[in-house]
């Protein structure tokens, strides 16, 4: 179910000295990194559909990754990937759709044609959305990221039967929230700017997502996010 109140004990990340799990033994495995927003998408979908016992989480240390991951699991050598039915699939947007279509649990995509169409538009735009956010870090971040968040505020006004992008929670929210989570924290902590100011729908969206265990169980410590961004994207801060 969507709101299982049990905090999951997360397994430790596997490193270059870790033995591989018994690969292709019929177990479904989701390979992630706890800090990766792309992997977080699939992790949220898996949690929301109540698949914690059906899809086993296998965290990989990307700074010290095991050689067997590239050699035996996923030649692309990145996360997320999903080991299912004797094959390994990748790409986070494909995987959230795959998990929704191929496993039981609460559906994460509506049947309503108008919502389906708008959902596809938003999913096709999400890579541009994230690219614009990361590009904003190279200039006047607050000013340059503003139209990107304004886009989200406007999109949240399309349907009025709930606080999410398609009214009810869907794969579209799952695709966007990992990046909004990170930039919400970074703009607040580093640039002293609240992205929800003057954007009530965005504020409510984030607030409502933070009530969903399936999401909050995947959230990173805000200080960890800030440090990662400072080291990787904002050395001058």
Buried (B, 14 or more C-beta within 10 A) or exposed (E): EBEBEEEEEEEEBBEEEBEBBEEBEEBBBBBBBBBBBBBBBBBBBBBBBBBBEBBBBBBBBBEEBBEBBEEEBBEEBBBBBBBBEEEBBBBBBEBBBBBBEEBEBBEBBBEBEEBBEBBEEBBEBBEEBBEBBBEBBEEEBEEBBBEBBEBBBEBBEBBEEEBBBBBBBBBBBBBBBBBBBBBBBBBBBBBEBEBBEEBEBBBBBBEBBEEBBBBEBBBBEBEEBBEBBBEEBBEEE
